[in-house]
Amino acid sequence: MSLKCVKYLEEYFDCGGFPESLLITDSSTRTRYLQNLAETVVFRDVIRRYDLPNPEAVWRQMHLLLGLMASPMSYAKLRKRLQGEQYRVSPEMVKDVTGYFADAYLIYEVEIFSLNISVRRTNPKKVYCADHRLALSMSGILTHDVGKSLENIIFLHLRRKTDRVFYAKTKEGYEVDFVTLPMGASLDDVTELELVQVCVDYEDEVTQKRELRALVSAMGEYGKNESVIVTQNTEDEIQTEAGTIKVVPAWKYLLED
């Protein structure tokens, strides 16, 4: 069972999650299919729908956003980058277009977890894509970052279950990839809060220490006695002063209800 699931996960990494993409055996043909799909969404659901006057800037902003998959994003930096490439864009346009992409389900914006509205508004949002392979096909990234792809895959898994998905920074300054609450739950209801960290290179001692440190800090801060690290293929259970940290391979985590 596990070997078959690992094989399917590898196929997911390589092909993405669109059914048509799985049927295409040639890599370059698959890439072009995904590019056409993204271009159709942007033209039909963004440029034409909102009658945007500067389509070239919209195209470029799409490429930049998809290149930020599983990374922080700020509207000010996006605008500065676009202006540096000679696109005439306003702060309002950059923010609005990003929202249009989210409305078209091309990207997702994830806020920092905080009860303070101003903290959520002033901290960078993280960007995730509707499909990691689509993002890679459009962003022009030559090297496949397995870590970011896995993080995007886990985000989509969580987002299918709840609309309450955030990232967190503890008071000690450590970052946790995902903080989730049940669908529609209030942010101050932490009784069912879950902490999830994504780590590909878990066997690396330095990386392992960093990920565990972040979760222990968050568990203490939010009063949780259990959390999860999703890895590429490692399984373990670690007892810490804050509680239990379950280390789960991605294929198993994605099959859990």
PETAFEN-V412288 format. One record per helix or strand. SS is the DSSP state (a for helix, b for strand). FROM is the first residue (numbers start at 1). LEN is the number of residues. If there is no record, write none. Layout:
# PETAFEN-V412288
ss={SS:SS}
from={FROM:FROM}
len={LEN:LEN}
This chain:
# PETAFEN-V412288
ss={a:a:a:a:b:b:a:a:b:b:a:b:a:a:b:b:a:b:a:b:b:b:a}
from={2:19:27:55:69:71:75:91:107:112:117:125:132:146:164:175:190:194:205:226:236:244:250}
len={14:5:21:12:1:3:10:13:4:1:6:5:8:16:6:7:3:6:18:6:4:6:6}
